[in-house]
C-alpha cells in the first residue's frame, strides 16, 4: 500500500509563484499540487510550505566535535547534534565542509577530518540522520600536504564538492592585512612576533604551493566527478584561472568585479546568508545585497550560522528585494542544481518531498514548525 500525506491550507512556494492550496505526497515524492484546500490531511493553518533548504557550505560540524579548546566530543554524538541543528533550521540536504590541508589555526588534525568523513558516511548508511549529509572538502591549496590529505578522503562516496582556497594574507578574503591580523592573531592568541612569523610562513607556502596544488586538485576532482568551487575570488585573473580549471561555482567572491565576471561566464555565485542578515560582510568585503542588485547572486550558504538561510530568505521577501519564490530559490533549487541534485529543491510533481513548514510573523524571525525528508517527518 502506498504511503500518502496531504498538506492543506498552506502557502505553497513553487519555483515561479506562491499560492494557498494543498499538496499530496505519495511514497516520498510530490504527487499532486492543488490551488484549492482539501477537507482531509494536515491543516497547516496558512503557514508556508516550501522545499527543504540545500546547504552547500557549513563549517558547523567542527564546533560540535570540538566545543571548547582541548575538548573532543564523541564524533557520532557531535554529528547527531549538528544534524539536529541543521534539520531544525529547515535544511534537509547539507554538505558538511571538512578541511583538507590544515593551516595551523586549529587543534584538529588530518586524522580527525578523515574520521569525520567516515562517521558521516556510516551514519547515513545506518539511517541515523534527519537531513541528508554529503561532504564538501575545503582544500587549502597553500598547505604542503593538501593533495595527500585530499587523496585520503576523496574516495568516500559522500564527497560531492570541493572548494579550492588560499587564506594567505594580502589577497582574496584578506586583502586587508589588518583584517587578517584581527582574525588570526585573535583566534590563535599570538604575540606580535609569533603572528609575524605565522604570516610570513603562510605567504611563503602560498608562493611555493598554491598554483601547483590548485591545478592538481582540480584535475583529481574532474576525474572523480566531484564538483569544483573557487573560493574568495577577488580579481579578473582569479576568475579566469577558475574557468580554466573547470570551476562551475564561485564561493564568496570578495569583490563586485569577481562576482559579476563569474556570473557573465556562466558560473553560479554563492554568498553567505549571514552577509544578507547583517547587511554586509564581517571581513569588509563586498555586500551580498550589492551583488543581488547587480544580478550576480545565485545561491546563499549559511556558512557559520545554520538558521541564517531562512532568516535571509524571509528578510529579502519582507523588504521587497525579491519575491518569495525567487528568494526561496537561492537556498533550494539553485544550490541543488549546482550540486547536481536534480531530484529535490522544488515543489514539482515527481520531486522528492523534502519539505519544511515555516510560520511567519512580521518583524520576527521565521519559525520552522515541521520538517519532512522524502515525506517522512524528521523534525
C-alpha positions in Angstrom: 0.0 0.0 0.0 1.3 3.5 -0.9 2.1 5.9 1.9 0.3 9.2 1.4 0.2 12.5 3.2 -1.9 15.6 2.4 -0.9 19.1 3.4 -3.7 21.6 3.2 -4.4 25.3 3.9 -0.8 26.3 3.3 1.1 28.8 1.3 2.8 26.7 -1.3 6.1 28.1 -2.7 6.7 26.9 -6.2 9.6 28.0 -8.4 7.6 30.8 -10.1 4.7 31.5 -7.8 3.2 31.1 -4.4 -0.5 30.5 -3.5 -2.7 28.9 -0.9 -3.5 25.3 -1.6 -2.8 21.7 -0.9 -0.1 19.2 -1.6 -0.3 15.4 -1.9 2.9 13.3 -1.1 2.9 9.7 -2.1 5.8 7.3 -1.4 8.2 10.2 -0.6 7.5 12.1 -3.8 5.3 15.0 -4.6 2.3 13.6 -6.4 -0.3 16.4 -6.7 -0.4 20.2 -6.3 -3.7 21.9 -6.0 -4.7 25.5 -5.6 -7.7 24.6 -3.5 -7.8 23.4 0.1 -8.6 19.8 0.9 -11.1 18.6 3.6 -8.5 15.9 4.5 -4.9 15.9 5.6 -2.7 18.1 7.8 -4.1 21.6 8.1 -1.1 24.0 8.2 -3.2 27.0 9.2 -1.9 29.2 6.4 1.8 28.5 7.2 4.3 28.5 4.4 5.2 25.0 2.9 8.4 25.2 0.9 11.2 22.9 -0.3 13.8 22.0 2.3 16.9 24.1 2.1 20.0 22.8 0.4 23.2 23.9 2.2 26.5 23.7 0.3 29.0 25.1 2.8 28.7 24.9 6.5 31.7 24.7 8.9 29.5 23.9 11.9 30.3 20.2 12.4 33.8 21.1 13.8 32.3 23.2 16.5 30.3 20.2 17.8 33.2 17.9 17.7 35.5 20.4 19.5 33.1 22.6 21.5 36.0 24.1 23.6 39.7 24.3 23.2 41.3 20.9 24.1 37.9 19.2 24.3 36.9 16.4 21.9 33.4 15.1 21.9 32.2 11.7 20.8 32.2 12.1 17.0 28.9 10.3 16.3 27.2 12.3 19.1 28.7 15.5 17.7 27.4 14.7 14.2 23.9 14.0 15.6 23.9 17.3 17.5 25.0 19.1 14.4 22.3 17.3 12.3 19.6 18.2 14.8 20.5 21.9 14.5 20.7 21.6 10.7 17.3 20.0 10.4 15.6 22.4 12.9 16.9 25.2 10.8 15.0 23.9 7.8 17.9 22.3 6.0 17.1 18.9 4.5 20.3 18.4 2.4 23.7 19.6 3.8 27.2 19.5 2.5 29.4 19.3 5.6 32.6 21.2 5.0 35.8 19.3 6.1 39.2 20.9 6.0 41.8 19.3 3.8 45.3 20.7 4.3 45.4 22.3 7.8 47.0 25.7 8.0 47.9 25.8 11.7 44.8 27.6 13.0 43.1 24.6 14.6 43.9 21.9 17.2 42.3 19.3 14.9 44.4 17.2 12.6 44.0 15.4 9.3 43.1 12.2 11.0 40.2 14.0 12.7 38.9 15.1 9.3 39.2 11.6 7.8 37.4 10.2 10.8 34.6 12.8 10.4 34.1 11.8 6.8 33.8 8.1 7.8 31.4 9.0 10.6 29.2 10.9 8.2 29.2 8.0 5.7 28.4 5.4 8.4 25.6 7.5 10.0 24.0 8.0 6.6 24.2 4.3 5.8 22.6 3.5 9.2 19.8 6.0 8.8 20.7 7.9 11.9 20.4 11.4 10.5 17.5 13.7 9.9 18.9 15.7 7.0 20.8 14.0 4.1 24.5 14.7 4.5 27.2 15.0 1.8 30.8 16.1 2.2 32.4 19.3 0.9 36.2 19.2 1.0 37.7 22.7 1.7 41.1 22.4 0.2 43.7 24.8 1.5 45.9 24.8 -1.6 48.9 26.6 0.1 49.4 23.7 2.6 52.3 21.3 1.7 50.4 18.1 2.2 46.9 19.1 0.9 47.0 16.7 -2.1 47.9 13.7 0.1 45.2 14.6 2.5 42.7 15.0 -0.3 43.5 11.6 -1.6 42.8 10.1 1.8 39.2 11.3 1.8 38.1 11.9 -1.8 37.2 8.2 -2.3 34.4 8.5 0.3 31.1 8.2 -1.7 29.6 11.1 0.2 32.1 13.6 -1.2 30.4 15.6 -3.9 32.0 19.0 -3.8 35.5 20.5 -3.3 36.5 24.2 -3.0 40.0 25.4 -3.7 41.0 28.1 -1.3 44.1 30.1 -0.1 43.9 32.1 3.1 47.4 33.6 2.9 47.5 37.3 3.9 47.2 40.1 1.5 44.9 38.6 -1.1 41.4 37.1 -1.6 39.5 37.2 1.6 42.3 39.0 3.5 43.4 41.8 1.1 43.4 43.9 4.3 46.3 42.9 6.4 44.6 44.5 9.4 41.6 42.2 8.9 43.9 39.2 8.7 45.7 40.3 11.9 42.4 40.7 13.8 41.1 37.3 12.7 44.2 35.1 13.1 46.1 36.8 15.9 42.9 37.0 18.0 41.9 33.4 17.1 45.3 31.9 17.8 46.2 34.3 20.7 49.6 35.1 19.1 52.1 37.7 20.2 53.1 40.2 17.6 56.3 38.3 16.9 54.5 35.0 16.7 51.9 36.5 14.4 54.6 37.9 12.1 56.3 34.5 11.8 52.9 32.9 11.1 52.1 35.3 8.4 55.5 35.0 6.7 55.2 31.2 6.7 51.8 31.4 5.1 53.0 33.8 2.4 56.0 31.5 1.6 53.9 28.4 1.4 51.3 30.1 -0.8 54.0 31.2 -3.2 55.5 27.8 -3.3 52.5 25.5 -3.5 49.2 27.3 -4.4 49.3 27.3 -8.2 50.6 23.7 -8.4 48.2 22.3 -5.9 45.2 24.1 -7.3 45.8 22.5 -10.7 46.5 19.0 -9.3 43.3 19.1 -7.1 41.1 20.3 -10.0 42.4 17.5 -12.2 41.6 14.9 -9.5 38.1 16.4 -9.0 37.3 16.3 -12.7 38.4 12.7 -12.9 36.3 11.7 -9.9 33.2 13.7 -10.9 33.5 15.9 -7.9 32.1 19.4 -8.5 34.7 22.2 -8.0 34.2 25.6 -6.4 36.5 28.6 -6.3 36.7 30.5 -3.1 37.2 34.2 -2.2 37.9 35.3 -5.8 38.8 39.0 -5.9 40.2 39.7 -9.4 39.6 39.0 -13.1 42.7 36.8 -13.0 41.2 34.7 -10.2 38.0 34.2 -12.3 39.9 33.3 -15.4 42.0 30.8 -13.5 38.9 29.1 -12.1 37.3 28.9 -15.5 40.4 27.2 -16.9 40.3 24.7 -14.1 36.7 23.7 -14.8 35.1 25.5 -11.8 31.3 25.9 -12.0 30.6 27.6 -8.6 32.2 30.8 -7.3 32.1 30.7 -3.5 32.1 34.0 -1.6 33.7 36.3 -4.2 35.1 39.3 -2.3 34.6 42.0 -4.9 31.9 43.1 -7.3 34.3 42.6 -10.2 34.9 39.0 -9.4 31.2 38.2 -8.9 29.9 39.9 -12.0 32.7 38.4 -14.2 31.9 34.9 -12.7 28.2 35.4 -13.5 29.0 36.6 -17.0 31.0 33.4 -17.7 28.2 31.2 -16.5 29.4 30.4 -13.0 26.9 30.3 -10.2 27.7 32.8 -7.5 27.4 31.8 -3.8 27.4 34.2 -0.9 26.9 34.0 2.8 23.4 34.3 4.2 24.9 36.0 7.3 26.1 38.7 4.9 22.5 39.3 3.9 21.2 39.2 7.5 23.9 41.5 8.9 23.7 43.8 5.9 27.4 43.3 4.9 30.5 41.2 5.2 32.1 40.7 8.6 35.5 40.9 6.7 34.8 44.2 4.9 34.3 42.5 1.5 31.5 43.0 -1.0 27.9 43.0 0.3 25.7 40.2 -0.9 22.9 42.8 -1.3 25.1 44.7 -3.7 25.6 41.6 -5.8 21.8 41.0 -5.7 21.3 44.5 -7.1 23.9 43.6 -9.8 22.0 40.4 -10.7 25.2 38.5 -9.7 23.8 36.3 -6.8 22.5 32.7 -7.3 23.0 30.8 -4.0 23.1 31.5 -0.3 25.0 29.5 2.2 24.6 29.5 6.0 28.4 29.3 6.4 28.7 29.7 10.2 25.0 30.2 11.3 22.7 27.4 10.1 19.4 29.3 10.7 20.7 32.3 8.6 19.4 30.7 5.4 15.7 31.1 6.3 16.3 34.4 8.0 17.9 35.8 4.8 15.1 34.4 2.6 12.2 36.0 4.5 14.2 39.2 5.1 14.7 39.6 1.3 11.0 39.0 0.7 9.8 41.2 3.6 11.9 44.1 2.3 10.7 43.7 -1.2 14.2 43.0 -2.6 12.9 39.7 -4.1 9.6 37.9 -4.4 9.3 34.9 -2.1 9.7 32.2 -4.8 12.9 33.8 -6.1 14.3 34.2 -2.6 13.4 30.6 -1.7 15.2 29.5 -4.9 18.5 30.9 -3.5 18.5 28.2 -0.8 16.7 25.4 -2.6 16.6 24.9 -6.4 19.8 26.8 -7.2 22.1 25.0 -4.8 20.5 21.7 -5.7 21.2 22.4 -9.3 24.8 23.4 -8.6 25.4 20.2 -6.7 23.9 18.0 -9.5 20.9 17.0 -7.3 18.1 17.2 -9.8 15.6 15.2 -7.6 15.0 18.0 -5.0 14.9 21.7 -4.3 11.5 22.4 -6.0 7.8 21.8 -5.3 7.1 20.0 -8.5 5.4 16.7 -9.4 7.9 13.8 -9.1 10.4 15.6 -7.0 11.4 14.4 -3.5 9.1 15.5 -0.8 11.8 17.3 1.2 9.6 20.0 2.7 9.5 22.5 5.6 6.7 24.2 7.3 7.5 27.8 8.2 5.4 30.1 10.4 6.0 33.8 9.7 5.3 36.9 11.9 6.1 40.4 10.8 9.3 41.8 12.3 10.2 38.4 13.9 12.4 35.6 12.7 10.7 32.8 10.8 9.8 29.7 12.8 10.4 26.2 11.4 7.5 24.1 12.8 7.8 20.9 10.7 10.5 19.2 8.5 9.9 16.2 6.2 12.6 14.3 4.3 11.2 12.2 1.5 7.8 12.6 3.0 8.8 11.3 6.5 8.7 13.8 9.3 12.1 14.2 10.9 11.6 17.3 13.0 
